[in-house]
Amino acid sequence: MSLPFALRERLASDYHAVRVLPSAWVRALWVCPLAVLALCAAPFWFDVRVDAARLGWFALWGASALQTIVGVAVVAAALRESVPGRSWSRTALALWLGIPFALVVGVTIISWQASPILLRGDGWWLVAGMCFSGSVATALPVVALGSILAARAYPTRPALAGALIGLGAGLMADAGWRIFCHFSEPSHVLSAHLAAVIASSIIGAMFAGRLIGRRTPAE
């Protein structure tokens, strides 16, 4: 098919070189420094929980390191989801959404069995509020950076991509806060800590949807 000369000239003048979008795993490396910061911030700023010796390295730092790694993997899954034509199937999405929650529950049970410390009395809500708000605040930088990385790919399901980013960020934040939190009681962890992970996922869905919805291909 031959094109008119004027049309060819307009097309040629409109061409611009673009950078190839790196793979999702490569782009997820950008959040790794924030993931390490989320892991270390609470225990280094405040202190390590009183039962650290009883839990041992594996149940304390090892379990939190695993949460951080899985959190980065969930962010990478979100960045792949953000690429048009690379969306996850329903089964894969169910796994990406379910694994973080199962991991938090599993780590909670292991910690409770190794070192059962109850949280009782008037301080329950105070401690729960501190753990919840601190975890959410720790997750926000990862949510912001992940949403910016996702926006570059123009996802067709921005809220879903943002929810995965927030879920991974919440898992990273909880990895650090559980090293500081002195209470292993499941009712505390599976309410305040898990609620912070869910809240981070909701914030991610809202933020990414709003950020990506305002962009145009020209940007």
C-alpha positions in Angstrom: 0.0 0.0 0.0 1.5 3.3 -1.1 1.0 6.3 1.2 0.7 9.9 0.0 3.9 11.8 0.4 2.4 14.3 2.8 1.1 11.6 5.1 4.5 9.9 5.1 6.1 13.2 6.1 3.6 13.7 8.9 4.3 10.2 10.2 8.0 10.6 10.0 7.9 13.9 11.9 5.8 12.2 14.6 8.2 9.4 15.3 10.1 9.5 18.6 12.6 7.0 19.9 11.4 5.3 23.2 13.1 3.2 25.7 12.3 -0.4 25.9 10.3 -1.2 29.0 12.4 -3.5 31.2 10.9 -6.7 32.5 8.7 -6.7 35.6 11.4 -8.3 37.7 14.0 -5.8 36.7 11.7 -2.9 37.5 10.8 -4.5 40.8 14.5 -4.0 41.8 13.8 -0.3 42.2 11.7 -1.1 45.3 14.3 -3.3 46.9 16.1 -0.4 48.8 12.7 0.6 50.2 12.0 -3.0 51.1 15.2 -3.2 53.1 14.4 0.1 54.8 10.9 -1.2 55.7 12.4 -4.3 57.1 15.0 -2.5 59.3 13.3 0.8 60.2 11.0 -0.2 63.1 13.5 -2.6 64.9 16.4 -0.1 64.5 14.4 3.0 65.4 12.6 1.5 68.3 14.0 -1.9 69.4 13.9 -5.6 68.8 11.1 -7.5 70.5 11.8 -8.8 74.0 11.4 -12.5 73.0 13.9 -12.3 70.1 16.2 -14.9 71.8 13.3 -17.3 72.4 12.1 -17.0 68.8 15.5 -17.5 67.3 17.0 -16.2 64.1 14.8 -18.3 61.8 11.4 -17.4 63.4 12.4 -13.7 63.7 14.7 -12.4 61.0 14.3 -15.4 58.7 10.5 -15.2 58.6 10.6 -11.4 58.1 13.1 -11.8 55.3 10.8 -14.3 53.6 7.9 -11.8 53.9 10.1 -9.1 52.3 11.1 -11.4 49.4 7.5 -12.4 48.8 6.4 -8.7 49.0 8.9 -7.8 46.3 7.6 -10.7 44.2 4.0 -9.5 44.6 5.1 -6.0 43.4 6.8 -7.6 40.4 3.6 -9.5 39.7 1.8 -6.1 39.8 4.3 -4.6 37.4 3.7 -7.5 35.0 0.0 -7.0 35.4 0.4 -3.4 34.4 1.7 -4.2 30.9 -1.2 -4.5 28.4 -1.5 -8.1 27.2 0.4 -9.5 30.1 -2.5 -9.7 32.6 -2.6 -12.6 35.0 -5.3 -15.2 34.8 -7.9 -15.6 37.6 -6.1 -18.6 39.1 -2.8 -16.8 39.1 -4.4 -13.7 40.6 -6.0 -15.8 43.4 -2.5 -17.2 44.2 -0.8 -13.7 44.2 -3.6 -12.4 46.5 -3.8 -15.4 48.7 -0.1 -16.2 49.3 0.6 -13.0 51.3 -2.3 -13.6 53.7 -1.4 -17.3 54.1 2.2 -16.2 54.9 1.1 -13.7 57.6 -1.1 -16.4 59.2 1.7 -19.0 59.0 4.3 -16.7 60.5 1.8 -15.7 63.3 1.2 -19.3 64.2 4.9 -20.1 64.3 5.7 -17.1 66.4 2.8 -17.8 68.8 3.9 -21.4 69.3 7.5 -20.5 69.8 6.8 -17.6 72.2 3.2 -17.0 73.3 3.0 -13.4 74.6 -0.5 -12.1 75.4 -1.7 -8.5 75.0 -4.3 -7.8 77.6 -5.8 -4.8 79.4 -6.4 -1.2 78.5 -3.4 -1.1 76.2 -4.8 -3.4 73.6 -6.3 -0.7 71.4 -3.3 1.6 71.9 -0.8 -1.0 70.8 -3.1 -2.1 67.9 -3.4 1.5 66.7 0.4 2.0 66.8 1.1 -1.2 64.9 -1.6 -0.5 62.3 -0.7 3.1 61.7 3.1 2.4 61.7 2.8 -0.4 59.3 0.6 1.6 56.9 3.0 4.6 57.0 6.0 2.3 56.4 4.2 0.8 53.3 3.4 4.2 51.7 6.8 4.9 50.0 6.7 1.5 48.3 3.1 2.1 47.2 4.0 5.4 45.7 7.1 4.2 43.8 5.4 1.0 42.7 2.4 3.0 41.3 4.8 5.3 39.4 6.5 2.3 37.9 3.2 0.7 37.0 1.9 3.9 35.4 4.6 3.9 32.8 3.1 0.7 31.3 -0.5 2.0 31.0 -2.2 -1.0 32.7 -5.7 -1.9 31.5 -6.6 -2.8 35.1 -4.9 -0.1 37.2 -6.9 -0.7 40.4 -5.9 -4.3 40.4 -2.2 -3.5 39.7 -2.3 -1.0 42.5 -4.0 -3.4 44.9 -1.1 -5.9 44.3 1.5 -3.2 44.8 -0.2 -2.2 48.1 -0.4 -5.8 49.1 3.3 -6.4 48.5 4.1 -3.1 50.3 2.0 -4.0 53.3 3.7 -7.4 53.5 7.2 -5.7 53.5 6.0 -3.2 56.2 4.7 -6.0 58.4 8.0 -7.8 58.1 9.7 -5.0 59.9 7.0 -4.2 62.4 6.7 -7.8 63.6 10.4 -7.7 64.6 9.6 -4.8 66.9 6.1 -5.7 68.1 6.5 -7.5 71.5 3.2 -9.4 71.3 2.6 -12.6 69.4 -1.0 -13.1 70.3 -2.9 -14.1 67.1 -5.9 -11.9 67.9 -3.5 -8.8 67.9 -1.5 -9.8 64.9 -4.4 -11.0 62.7 -6.3 -7.8 63.5 -3.9 -4.9 63.6 -1.1 -6.2 61.5 -3.2 -8.0 58.9 -5.6 -5.0 58.8 -2.6 -2.8 57.9 -1.7 -5.1 55.0 -5.3 -4.9 53.8 -5.4 -1.1 54.2 -2.1 -0.8 52.2 -3.7 -2.9 49.4 -6.8 -0.6 49.3 -4.6 2.5 49.3 -2.6 1.1 46.5 -5.7 0.4 44.4 -7.0 3.9 45.0 -3.7 5.7 44.4 -2.7 3.8 41.3 -6.1 4.1 39.8 -6.1 7.9 40.3 -2.5 8.3 39.2 -2.8 6.2 36.0 -6.3 7.5 35.2 -4.9 11.0 34.9 -2.1 10.1 32.4 -2.4 10.1 28.7 -0.1 8.2 26.2 1.6 11.5 25.4 2.9 11.8 28.9 
